[in-house]
């Protein structure tokens, strides 16, 4: 019965997400990003009169990471502002009281909503990411070495952020939870850049800023793992020693330990969300 409830709530959450205006905004932003990237890659190839295979890999790899960051930002905005109304919005509107008055456990409802949002976010990343790969392939002839791994890590980044958004929505308003989640996403990315600069300069204290931020909120760590999956391996040799300072290049793939920590982080935050939702007065 619990599993059926979770799947039913997940399906209803997907239907609700498809009807929200946020989805239309996401679609418009994504189409604009894809169109601009197609124009940019086409102009890049035209201006330089054609690339050699090595130059195409370097240019395609570098610019693809830049464009995919824009895609990850759109996904972050969308999932954060979808997660907020999922709990707080339904409590304010009285929908949660009508649903939970029936013999349905709150953790099952919460898990179903979380699962529906994860499927939505992962589907968005997969469709938009594959479309971007096709554009790069057709315009400049580059295809990332590990596209599935990179998209999976971006989907995991989306799951992390929406899980945080759900936790925040149990305590504050839907709009505020979305703003705080996106703000933390941006702050973690900036802290990661600062930490990378510290690594490049050999300053351990500054480098720890990035390390600590990636542990507290794994979004930046997952993004750097995705960048490594998208970029050509030869780029690491051609970029030189300054690669550590770049916010759009990554030195190494993610470790198994970090991926395990991300899974533990999601489980812990989802557990805190269940506790907070269980204690919330409807």
C-alpha positions as CSV (number, residue, x, y, z in Angstrom):
1,X,0.0,0.0,0.0
2,X,2.8,2.4,0.9
3,X,4.7,1.7,-2.4
4,X,1.5,2.3,-4.3
5,X,0.9,5.5,-2.5
6,X,4.4,6.7,-3.3
7,X,4.0,5.9,-7.0
8,X,0.6,7.5,-7.2
9,X,1.8,10.7,-5.6
10,X,4.8,10.7,-7.8
11,X,2.6,10.5,-10.9
12,X,0.3,13.3,-9.7
13,X,3.4,15.4,-8.9
14,X,4.6,15.0,-12.5
15,X,1.2,16.0,-13.8
16,X,1.1,19.0,-11.6
17,X,4.6,20.1,-12.6
18,X,3.7,19.8,-16.2
19,X,0.8,22.3,-15.7
20,X,2.8,24.9,-13.8
21,X,3.9,28.1,-15.5
22,X,7.5,27.4,-14.3
23,X,7.6,24.6,-16.9
24,X,6.8,27.0,-19.7
25,X,9.4,29.4,-18.4
26,X,11.9,26.6,-18.4
27,X,11.0,25.6,-21.9
28,X,11.5,29.1,-23.2
29,X,14.8,29.6,-21.4
30,X,16.1,26.2,-22.7
31,X,15.1,26.9,-26.3
32,X,16.8,30.3,-26.1
33,X,19.9,28.8,-24.7
34,X,20.0,26.0,-27.4
35,X,19.4,28.6,-30.2
36,X,22.1,30.9,-28.9
37,X,24.6,28.0,-28.6
38,X,23.8,26.8,-32.1
39,X,24.4,30.3,-33.5
40,X,27.6,30.6,-31.4
41,X,29.1,27.3,-32.5
42,X,28.2,28.0,-36.1
43,X,29.8,31.4,-36.0
44,X,32.8,30.0,-34.2
45,X,33.4,27.5,-37.0
46,X,32.7,30.1,-39.7
47,X,35.0,32.8,-38.3
48,X,38.0,30.6,-38.1
49,X,37.5,29.0,-41.5
50,X,37.1,25.4,-40.2
51,X,38.9,23.6,-37.4
52,X,41.3,20.7,-37.4
53,X,40.0,17.7,-35.4
54,X,42.2,18.6,-32.5
55,X,41.1,22.3,-32.5
56,X,37.4,21.2,-32.8
57,X,37.8,19.1,-29.7
58,X,39.4,21.9,-27.7
59,X,36.9,24.5,-28.8
60,X,33.9,22.2,-28.5
61,X,34.9,20.9,-25.1
62,X,35.6,24.3,-23.6
63,X,32.5,26.1,-24.9
64,X,30.2,23.0,-24.2
65,X,31.1,23.2,-20.5
66,X,30.2,26.9,-20.5
67,X,26.8,26.2,-22.2
68,X,26.1,23.2,-20.0
69,X,26.6,25.4,-16.9
70,X,23.8,27.6,-18.3
71,X,21.7,24.5,-18.7
72,X,22.4,23.4,-15.1
73,X,21.5,26.9,-13.9
74,X,18.1,26.7,-15.7
75,X,17.5,23.3,-14.2
76,X,18.4,24.6,-10.7
77,X,16.0,27.5,-11.0
78,X,13.2,25.3,-12.2
79,X,13.6,22.5,-9.7
80,X,14.1,25.0,-6.8
81,X,10.9,26.9,-7.6
82,X,9.0,23.7,-8.3
83,X,10.0,22.1,-5.0
84,X,8.9,25.1,-2.9
85,X,5.2,24.9,-3.7
86,X,5.2,21.1,-3.3
87,X,5.0,21.3,0.5
88,X,4.6,24.9,1.6
89,X,2.2,25.8,-1.2
90,X,-0.1,22.9,-0.5
91,X,-0.1,23.6,3.2
92,X,-1.0,27.2,2.7
93,X,-3.8,26.4,0.2
94,X,-5.3,23.6,2.4
95,X,-4.7,20.8,-0.2
96,X,-2.3,19.0,2.2
97,X,-5.0,18.9,4.9
98,X,-7.5,17.4,2.5
99,X,-5.1,14.7,1.3
100,X,-3.6,13.8,4.6
101,X,-7.0,13.5,6.3
102,X,-7.3,10.2,4.6
103,X,-5.3,7.1,5.9
104,X,-2.1,8.2,4.1
105,X,1.2,8.5,5.9
106,X,3.0,11.8,5.5
107,X,6.4,10.2,4.7
108,X,4.8,8.3,1.8
109,X,3.4,11.5,0.4
110,X,6.6,13.3,0.8
111,X,8.7,10.5,-0.8
112,X,6.2,10.4,-3.7
113,X,6.5,14.1,-4.3
114,X,10.3,13.9,-4.1
115,X,10.4,11.0,-6.6
116,X,8.1,12.8,-9.0
117,X,10.3,15.9,-8.9
118,X,13.5,13.8,-9.4
119,X,12.0,12.2,-12.5
120,X,10.9,15.6,-13.8
121,X,14.4,17.2,-13.2
122,X,16.3,14.2,-14.6
123,X,14.1,14.1,-17.7
124,X,14.6,17.8,-18.3
125,X,18.4,17.4,-18.0
126,X,18.4,14.4,-20.3
127,X,16.3,15.9,-23.1
128,X,18.0,19.4,-23.0
129,X,21.5,17.9,-22.6
130,X,21.1,15.5,-25.6
131,X,19.7,18.3,-27.7
132,X,22.8,20.4,-26.9
133,X,25.1,17.5,-27.7
134,X,23.5,17.1,-31.1
135,X,23.9,20.8,-31.8
136,X,27.6,20.7,-31.0
137,X,28.0,17.6,-33.1
138,X,26.3,19.1,-36.1
139,X,28.0,22.5,-35.9
140,X,31.6,21.7,-34.8
141,X,31.8,17.9,-35.0
142,X,32.5,17.4,-31.2
143,X,30.9,14.7,-29.0
144,X,31.7,14.5,-25.3
145,X,33.6,11.4,-24.2
146,X,31.2,10.4,-21.4
147,X,27.8,12.0,-22.1
148,X,25.8,9.6,-20.0
149,X,27.9,10.0,-17.0
150,X,27.9,13.8,-17.3
151,X,24.1,14.0,-17.7
152,X,23.6,11.6,-14.7
153,X,25.7,13.9,-12.6
154,X,23.7,16.9,-13.6
155,X,20.5,15.0,-12.8
156,X,22.0,14.2,-9.4
157,X,22.8,17.9,-8.9
158,X,19.2,18.7,-9.7
159,X,18.1,16.0,-7.1
160,X,20.3,17.6,-4.5
161,X,18.9,21.0,-5.0
162,X,15.2,20.0,-5.1
163,X,15.8,18.0,-1.9
164,X,17.1,21.1,-0.2
165,X,14.2,23.0,-1.6
166,X,11.8,20.5,-0.1
167,X,13.4,20.9,3.3
168,X,13.3,24.7,3.2
169,X,9.6,24.6,2.1
170,X,8.7,22.9,5.4
171,X,9.8,26.0,7.3
172,X,9.4,29.0,5.0
173,X,7.1,30.2,2.1
174,X,7.4,28.6,-1.4
175,X,8.9,31.7,-2.9
176,X,11.4,32.2,-0.1
177,X,12.5,28.5,-0.2
178,X,13.2,28.8,-4.0
179,X,15.2,32.0,-3.5
180,X,17.3,30.5,-0.7
181,X,18.0,27.3,-2.6
182,X,19.1,29.1,-5.7
183,X,21.2,31.5,-3.6
184,X,22.9,28.6,-1.9
185,X,23.5,27.0,-5.3
186,X,25.3,30.2,-6.5
187,X,27.2,30.7,-3.3
188,X,28.5,27.1,-3.4
189,X,29.7,27.6,-7.0
190,X,31.5,30.8,-6.1
191,X,33.1,29.0,-3.1
192,X,34.2,26.2,-5.5
193,X,35.9,28.8,-7.8
194,X,37.6,30.4,-4.8
195,X,38.8,26.9,-3.7
196,X,40.1,26.2,-7.2
197,X,42.1,29.4,-7.1
198,X,43.5,28.4,-3.7
199,X,44.6,25.0,-5.2
200,X,46.3,26.7,-8.1
201,X,48.2,29.2,-5.8
202,X,49.1,26.5,-3.3
203,X,47.1,28.2,-0.5
204,X,45.6,25.4,1.6
205,X,43.4,27.7,3.7
206,X,41.7,29.2,0.6
207,X,41.5,25.7,-1.0
208,X,39.6,24.4,2.0
209,X,36.8,26.9,1.2
210,X,35.9,24.9,-1.9
211,X,36.3,21.5,-0.2
212,X,34.0,22.4,2.7
213,X,31.4,24.0,0.5
214,X,31.2,20.9,-1.7
215,X,30.7,18.7,1.4
216,X,28.0,20.9,2.8
217,X,26.1,21.2,-0.5
218,X,27.3,18.7,-3.2
219,X,26.0,20.7,-6.2
220,X,29.3,22.2,-7.2
221,X,31.2,18.9,-6.7
222,X,28.7,17.2,-9.0
223,X,29.0,20.0,-11.6
224,X,32.8,19.6,-11.7
225,X,32.4,15.9,-12.2
226,X,30.0,16.5,-15.1
227,X,32.5,19.0,-16.6
228,X,35.2,16.3,-16.5
229,X,32.8,13.9,-18.3
230,X,32.0,16.5,-21.0
231,X,35.5,17.7,-21.8
232,X,38.1,16.1,-24.1
233,X,40.9,14.4,-22.1
234,X,43.5,16.0,-24.3
235,X,42.3,19.4,-23.1
236,X,43.9,18.8,-19.7
237,X,47.4,18.6,-21.3
238,X,46.9,21.5,-23.7
239,X,45.4,23.9,-21.0
240,X,48.6,23.9,-18.9
241,X,49.0,24.4,-15.2
242,X,46.4,27.2,-14.9
243,X,43.5,24.7,-15.4
244,X,42.8,24.6,-11.7
245,X,41.7,28.2,-11.8
246,X,39.1,27.8,-14.5
247,X,35.5,27.5,-13.4
248,X,34.7,25.6,-16.6
249,X,37.4,22.9,-16.6
250,X,37.9,20.0,-14.3
251,X,41.0,18.1,-13.5
252,X,39.7,14.7,-12.4
253,X,36.5,12.7,-12.3
254,X,34.6,12.3,-9.1
255,X,35.6,9.6,-6.6
256,X,33.3,6.8,-5.5
257,X,33.6,8.2,-1.9
258,X,32.2,11.6,-3.0
259,X,29.3,10.0,-4.9
260,X,28.5,7.9,-1.8
261,X,28.6,11.0,0.3
262,X,26.1,12.7,-2.1
263,X,23.7,9.8,-1.7
264,X,24.1,9.9,2.1
265,X,23.5,13.7,2.0
266,X,20.3,13.3,0.0
267,X,19.1,10.6,2.4
268,X,19.9,12.7,5.5
269,X,18.2,15.9,4.1
270,X,15.2,13.9,2.9
271,X,15.0,12.4,6.4
272,X,15.1,15.8,8.0
273,X,12.4,16.9,5.6
274,X,10.2,14.0,6.6
275,X,10.7,14.8,10.3
276,X,9.9,18.5,9.8
277,X,6.9,17.7,7.6
278,X,5.6,15.2,10.2
279,X,5.7,17.9,12.9
280,X,4.2,20.6,10.8
281,X,0.8,21.8,12.0
282,X,-1.6,21.6,9.1
